[in-house]
Each structure stands twice: as structure tokens, then as C-alpha cells.
Amino acid sequence: MSASDRLTSSCEQLAAHPYDLLAGEFIRFRADKNDDVVAGIVRSVVAEGPHGCDVFRTGLDEETASTLRHLGMRRTLLGRRQASLGPLYEALDAFALLPTPDDVPWDSWVKGALFVARSMGGDLELIERRFNDLAGPLVDRAQVAFEAMNRVESLAQCHLVEVTTDHGVGLVETLVFRGKPTISFLGAPRQADRQIEFEPTTNIAQLAASLADAFDASGKLVAGPIGQDQIAASSFGQTASGSYIPVAGCLSFVVDEAVGSFTVFVAELIDHSEGEELAARANETDDQFAASDGLRLILLSPQPSFDDDYEVMIDVHDFSDFVQTALLEPTSI
């Protein structure tokens, strides 16, 4: 079989092994059967050398690029969990094979992989040489990422926050809203990026994980990946001030049930005196359910249905016991 045929086969094999939604879970992280398969594909492509990598990336589409990106993210977390450089090298190889610079999570997962590798004694100069050998059209942008590591002193600077739950070490990718030029011509001033902070004093990652586990254990509900979020002020009445409720940290996930789905928000409040009031106001709004222990707030909010032939609305009050039980568990950080 020629190199071209091998690379075409690798693209086809990658297309046959897409990750599902739960592969994007980095708090309740679990092994996925695709991990070893996709990592094997990456190794076989890398073995073809720089030219083979270029041929391979031209055969990638949006879905297969997403599969590679997921492997890179998952291997980054695995490397941190196992304190092993091997998965981190695989992560960076996967990122290096992505088709365009816009496909690569430079400021979060790439820098995160480099930070963790460096903390374990990895040589970033050698890693950069290997990455550049494989990266083809990504080299110029990669140089910016590697140079930036001179100023990175914490994982939080990579827009990643490490958390620990009974599932082990996890990572929360913090939200960043990129600024845009204020006027359209070249050289215009640029609005500052806005990063949503995640600095809770309690372990709300454990609270969210426990709640998601309880929903899954019911046998009737399926909880999706947990990620950082914000709680709209409108959830607590149309007259609430501001766009979002001020919180020290907020996580959310979607729960699917046979008759619909709802979003679960788990937050630590900045003003501890507002918890009970906010919960009461949320319970008066749009068929929601909320509860608070003062410091922490959990909100269940049904997602709208856009199916004109399906009028059943999920009643989130049916799951109030899950919320109350979760809030009884201590979640010290």
C-alpha cells in the first residue's frame, strides 16, 4: 500500500470513529473507547513524516478535525491525571495535525498541555521542534503560543482551572469573550478580551458532579458534560438588574429526559445573603426550580421545545429532591 493510500485510509478510519457528546466532559472524565483508536491513527500519520502530515490534513473535514481536537484535549487531561508526558506528546501531535490555525485551541488546551509538560520536566524547545516538524500551515501561529509560555506561570493563565472531585482531577475551561476592533479600518483600537472568572471558595465542581451522577443513576435521565457558564439575571425576574447574577463561579450541564431537557446551573454566590431570595424569585419565573443554602445556588431551567407537534413541557419540580439532597453534601474546596 502506498503512503497516499495509507493516509487516505487513516482519514476514513478517523471519520468512522467520531466522539460522542460526553467525550467533552472534563470534570466527570471517563475513558472512551475511541481514545486508543484515534491516538493510534495519530501515531501512524506522524510516522509518515511532515509530508504525510500535510497530505493527511488536507483530507480532514470539520467533523474529523473535531475528533482530533477532542483527542488533544482528552490526552492533555490524561497526562495531568497520570503525571505522564506520553499522553501530552500525543495531545500536541493531535493539535499539530489540525488543518488550520483557527481549528487549534492555542490559548487554552495547547498552552495547558505545554504548561503541564513543562511542570513535569518536559523540554519545551524539543517539543516545539517536533510540533513545527508536523504542523505545516500552523507553524507561524505555533511560534506565538510557544513564545507566550515564557510569561505563563500558572494553569489559570491558560484559561484552564484544575478541580478535584470523586471522579479525580478535572479541568474547567474558562469562558473568554474576544474583543473586536471598535472601528473597521486597519490599526483600529481593539476592545479588551473579557474573561469570566472561576474562583469559588467551595468545591462546586463536586456539587455539580454529584448532582449529574444522581440524575444518571435514576435510569431515566442523562446528564451532559459540565462546563463553565453564567446565570442570566432574567431567570430571577424581568426587573433584575444587570445581565448576569454576580457569582464566584458557575457551572452548568444539560439533562435529557424522554419528554424534554433542562439546564442545571450550579453556582457559588458572591453575596451570601442573597441565596434564599434569589431561589424564591427564580421559583416564580418560567416553570423553574431553584434552591440555595445561602452560599450555593442550584437552578433547574427547562429548555424550550421548537417542535410544534410536541406540547409537553418538562416539569423540573419533579427533580427538586435531587437538588435538595445535593445541597446537603459538604463541598469544601
BAKOLKE-303990 format. One record per residue (C-alpha): x, y, z. Coordinates in Angstrom, 3 decimals. Layout:
<nodes>
NODE      east     north        up
NODE         X         Y         Z
...
</nodes>
This chain:
<nodes>
NODE      east     north        up
NODE     0.000     0.000     0.000
NODE     1.355     3.410    -0.977
NODE     1.780     6.255     1.512
NODE    -1.114     8.087    -0.160
NODE    -3.371     5.049     0.265
NODE    -2.336     4.681     3.904
NODE    -3.139     8.305     4.631
NODE    -6.479     8.095     2.843
NODE    -7.271     5.013     4.926
NODE    -6.311     6.916     8.092
NODE    -8.736     9.730     7.219
NODE   -11.500     7.198     6.579
NODE   -10.787     5.417     9.833
NODE   -10.866     8.725    11.724
NODE   -14.225     9.569    10.139
NODE   -15.569     6.204    11.327
NODE   -14.724     6.954    14.972
NODE   -16.311    10.272    15.982
NODE   -16.523    11.101    19.673
NODE   -19.949    11.458    21.233
NODE   -21.115    14.401    23.327
NODE   -19.854    13.011    26.634
NODE   -16.282    12.968    25.342
NODE   -16.324    16.694    26.078
NODE   -16.687    16.003    29.814
NODE   -13.561    17.147    31.639
NODE   -14.851    17.048    35.217
NODE   -16.532    13.638    35.297
NODE   -13.808    12.427    32.924
NODE   -14.097     8.808    31.804
NODE   -12.160     6.597    29.439
NODE   -13.613     6.431    25.943
NODE   -13.214     3.525    23.551
NODE   -12.243     5.960    20.795
NODE    -9.215     7.307    22.659
NODE    -6.821     4.497    21.793
NODE    -8.169     4.177    18.240
NODE    -7.752     7.879    17.441
NODE    -4.364     8.015    19.191
NODE    -3.262     5.072    17.034
NODE    -4.308     6.938    13.900
NODE    -2.311     9.984    15.019
NODE     0.788     7.845    15.612
NODE     0.513     6.212    12.191
NODE     0.183     9.587    10.448
NODE     3.099    11.110    12.374
NODE     5.224     8.114    11.319
NODE     4.719     9.195     7.677
NODE     6.731    12.371     8.365
NODE     5.996    16.044     7.594
NODE     4.846    15.425     4.016
NODE     2.484    12.681     5.162
NODE     1.055    15.015     7.803
NODE     0.373    17.653     5.144
NODE    -1.372    15.112     2.916
NODE    -3.419    13.831     5.855
NODE    -4.652    17.251     6.998
NODE    -5.902    18.091     3.504
NODE    -8.298    15.160     3.833
NODE    -9.832    16.370     7.103
NODE   -13.258    17.954     7.335
NODE   -14.949    19.734    10.227
NODE   -16.047    16.513    11.927
NODE   -12.698    14.721    11.725
NODE   -10.895    17.885    12.865
NODE   -13.232    17.946    15.872
NODE   -12.284    14.335    16.660
NODE    -8.579    15.219    16.627
NODE    -9.193    18.285    18.781
NODE   -11.123    16.194    21.309
NODE    -8.261    13.699    21.493
NODE    -5.819    16.537    22.151
NODE    -7.966    17.907    24.968
NODE    -8.601    14.499    26.490
NODE    -4.929    13.493    26.325
NODE    -3.959    16.783    27.991
NODE    -6.144    15.968    30.980
NODE    -4.994    12.342    30.997
NODE    -1.369    13.479    31.072
NODE    -2.121    15.668    34.072
NODE    -4.004    12.839    35.820
NODE    -1.272    10.282    35.240
NODE     1.624    12.726    35.652
NODE     2.879    11.305    32.356
NODE     4.492    13.021    29.381
NODE     3.338    10.355    26.906
NODE    -0.308    11.492    26.673
NODE     0.823    15.121    26.492
NODE     3.015    14.387    23.468
NODE     0.040    12.638    21.852
NODE    -2.119    15.682    22.621
NODE     0.303    18.043    20.936
NODE     0.699    15.724    17.928
NODE    -3.088    15.733    17.503
NODE    -3.207    19.531    17.661
NODE    -0.330    19.744    15.150
NODE    -2.331    17.726    12.597
NODE    -5.328    20.092    12.581
NODE    -5.988    21.752     9.213
NODE    -5.919    25.481    10.009
NODE    -4.789    27.745    12.856
NODE    -8.441    28.510    13.672
NODE    -9.027    24.814    14.411
NODE    -6.462    24.797    17.244
NODE    -7.274    25.818    20.868
NODE    -3.981    27.709    21.208
NODE    -4.684    29.860    24.240
NODE    -6.246    27.124    26.335
NODE    -5.527    23.458    25.666
NODE    -2.280    23.844    23.711
NODE    -0.783    26.141    26.323
NODE    -2.270    23.911    29.017
NODE    -0.531    20.849    27.549
NODE     2.736    22.784    27.350
NODE     2.375    24.047    30.917
NODE     1.715    20.576    32.310
NODE     4.562    19.081    30.236
NODE     6.967    21.747    31.472
NODE     5.908    21.172    35.088
NODE     6.882    17.504    34.637
NODE    10.321    18.347    33.280
NODE     9.479    18.283    29.586
NODE    11.830    20.272    27.333
NODE     9.715    22.881    25.542
NODE    12.439    23.554    22.968
NODE    12.424    19.913    21.873
NODE     8.624    19.850    21.971
NODE     8.479    22.962    19.800
NODE    10.833    21.440    17.205
NODE     8.714    18.308    16.975
NODE     5.486    20.347    16.761
NODE     6.900    22.532    13.971
NODE     8.058    19.469    12.020
NODE     4.480    18.207    11.942
NODE     2.460    21.425    11.922
NODE     2.845    22.680     8.316
NODE     0.485    25.682     7.965
NODE     0.263    26.075    11.752
NODE     3.932    26.920    12.328
NODE     3.636    30.726    12.400
NODE     0.797    30.673    14.912
NODE     2.527    27.957    16.936
NODE     5.548    30.221    17.368
NODE     3.324    32.762    19.122
NODE     1.992    30.099    21.509
NODE     5.415    28.731    22.394
NODE     6.878    32.200    22.890
NODE     3.962    33.103    25.179
NODE     4.931    30.247    27.516
NODE     7.760    32.471    28.784
NODE     5.066    34.500    30.526
NODE     2.817    31.665    31.694
NODE     3.261    30.917    35.382
NODE     0.002    29.195    36.228
NODE    -2.545    26.923    34.571
NODE    -5.179    29.631    35.045
NODE    -3.268    31.753    32.517
NODE    -4.121    29.014    30.011
NODE    -7.832    29.614    30.694
NODE    -7.962    26.257    32.467
NODE    -8.767    25.732    36.146
NODE    -7.941    22.470    37.859
NODE   -10.661    20.932    40.044
NODE   -10.880    17.733    42.054
NODE   -13.967    15.580    42.521
NODE   -14.610    11.947    43.355
NODE   -14.012    11.354    39.631
NODE   -10.418    12.554    40.076
NODE    -8.631    15.621    38.736
NODE   -10.619    17.594    36.174
NODE   -10.286    20.800    34.192
NODE   -12.704    23.675    33.714
NODE   -12.114    25.754    30.587
NODE   -12.952    29.337    31.483
NODE   -15.029    31.452    29.152
NODE   -13.284    34.220    27.223
NODE   -15.146    36.698    25.052
NODE   -12.714    38.059    22.492
NODE   -12.646    41.798    21.922
NODE   -13.197    43.260    18.465
NODE   -11.912    46.414    16.772
NODE   -14.015    49.411    17.730
NODE   -13.797    50.755    14.156
NODE   -13.281    48.914    10.941
NODE   -10.048    50.175     9.391
NODE    -6.589    48.662     9.825
NODE    -4.856    49.544    13.076
NODE    -8.081    50.399    14.898
NODE    -8.085    50.092    18.695
NODE    -9.389    46.796    19.984
NODE   -11.801    46.177    22.811
NODE   -10.276    44.199    25.672
NODE   -10.982    40.489    25.995
NODE   -13.400    39.643    28.794
NODE   -12.652    36.514    30.800
NODE   -15.298    35.087    33.109
NODE   -13.553    34.307    36.373
NODE   -13.905    30.959    38.112
NODE   -12.694    31.362    41.700
NODE   -15.192    29.649    44.032
NODE   -14.257    29.117    47.662
NODE   -16.216    25.862    47.776
NODE   -15.940    22.839    45.516
NODE   -18.891    23.488    43.237
NODE   -17.323    21.103    40.719
NODE   -18.006    18.283    43.196
NODE   -21.517    19.605    43.776
NODE   -22.203    19.642    40.033
NODE   -20.657    16.193    39.561
NODE   -22.677    14.692    42.420
NODE   -25.873    16.127    41.002
NODE   -25.100    14.917    37.474
NODE   -24.254    11.449    38.827
NODE   -27.581    11.347    40.680
NODE   -29.504    12.216    37.523
NODE   -27.677     9.493    35.578
NODE   -28.281     6.955    38.349
NODE   -32.043     7.488    38.090
NODE   -32.033     5.479    34.866
NODE   -34.438     7.953    33.246
NODE   -32.160    10.952    32.824
NODE   -28.872    11.556    31.046
NODE   -26.590    14.388    32.166
NODE   -24.330    16.023    29.607
NODE   -20.829    17.492    30.030
NODE   -20.267    20.041    32.782
NODE   -18.749    23.382    31.817
NODE   -18.433    26.960    32.965
NODE   -21.445    29.206    32.460
NODE   -23.232    32.343    33.619
NODE   -26.736    32.694    35.094
NODE   -28.898    35.263    33.325
NODE   -30.400    37.842    35.653
NODE   -33.702    37.413    33.781
NODE   -34.001    33.962    35.397
NODE   -34.839    35.816    38.605
NODE   -37.401    38.244    37.204
NODE   -37.557    40.679    34.320
NODE   -36.727    43.587    36.613
NODE   -33.461    42.085    37.905
NODE   -30.572    44.479    37.394
NODE   -27.644    43.618    35.131
NODE   -27.284    40.881    32.526
NODE   -25.943    38.137    34.804
NODE   -26.012    37.297    38.508
NODE   -22.625    38.042    40.130
NODE   -21.059    34.735    41.191
NODE   -17.661    33.459    42.310
NODE   -18.118    30.532    39.937
NODE   -20.847    28.894    37.895
NODE   -21.080    25.525    36.158
NODE   -23.886    24.072    34.081
NODE   -24.930    20.944    32.238
NODE   -27.948    19.797    30.252
NODE   -30.108    16.879    31.390
NODE   -32.147    14.983    28.810
NODE   -35.369    13.165    29.642
NODE   -37.922    11.418    27.437
NODE   -40.234    14.452    27.330
NODE   -37.648    17.185    27.105
NODE   -34.491    18.611    28.603
NODE   -33.439    21.168    31.168
NODE   -30.283    23.037    32.110
NODE   -28.787    22.737    35.576
NODE   -26.849    25.727    36.908
NODE   -24.631    25.256    39.974
NODE   -23.147    28.465    41.360
NODE   -21.424    29.957    44.351
NODE   -22.774    33.413    45.136
NODE   -20.631    36.405    45.983
NODE   -23.270    37.871    48.273
NODE   -24.129    35.000    50.602
NODE   -27.181    36.795    51.951
NODE   -28.972    36.696    48.598
NODE   -29.269    32.937    48.141
NODE   -32.687    32.321    49.608
NODE   -34.158    35.425    47.984
NODE   -32.774    34.533    44.566
NODE   -34.129    30.996    44.839
NODE   -37.576    32.304    45.768
NODE   -37.581    34.733    42.847
NODE   -36.435    32.036    40.408
NODE   -39.244    29.749    41.545
NODE   -41.742    32.401    40.463
NODE   -40.344    32.546    36.928
NODE   -40.990    30.345    33.866
NODE   -41.599    26.960    35.486
NODE   -38.127    26.870    37.021
NODE   -36.948    25.351    40.291
NODE   -34.152    26.715    42.450
NODE   -32.753    26.091    45.923
NODE   -29.923    27.595    47.924
NODE   -28.065    27.050    51.176
NODE   -27.127    30.705    51.200
NODE   -23.666    30.283    49.726
NODE   -24.502    27.933    46.870
NODE   -27.386    28.103    44.412
NODE   -28.787    25.407    42.121
NODE   -31.226    26.355    39.364
NODE   -33.124    23.994    37.061
NODE   -34.405    25.706    33.942
NODE   -36.394    23.873    31.240
NODE   -35.185    24.252    27.682
NODE   -37.777    25.444    25.153
NODE   -39.182    22.993    22.641
NODE   -39.276    24.037    18.992
NODE   -41.384    21.070    17.935
NODE   -44.866    22.397    17.063
NODE   -46.304    18.897    17.321
NODE   -44.977    18.293    20.822
NODE   -46.553    20.382    23.566
NODE   -45.421    18.539    26.685
NODE   -43.223    20.725    28.903
NODE   -40.882    19.015    31.341
NODE   -41.708    19.780    34.979
NODE   -38.397    20.416    36.709
NODE   -40.113    20.433    40.110
NODE   -40.179    16.640    39.798
NODE   -36.427    16.731    40.411
NODE   -36.384    19.010    43.446
NODE   -35.301    16.127    45.703
NODE   -32.122    15.712    43.657
NODE   -31.277    19.360    44.288
NODE   -32.071    19.345    47.996
NODE   -30.050    16.170    48.551
NODE   -27.045    17.567    46.665
NODE   -27.046    20.730    48.771
NODE   -26.831    18.651    51.958
NODE   -23.415    17.323    50.924
NODE   -20.415    19.358    52.109
NODE   -18.253    20.542    49.235
NODE   -15.261    22.170    50.845
NODE   -12.562    23.099    48.349
</nodes>
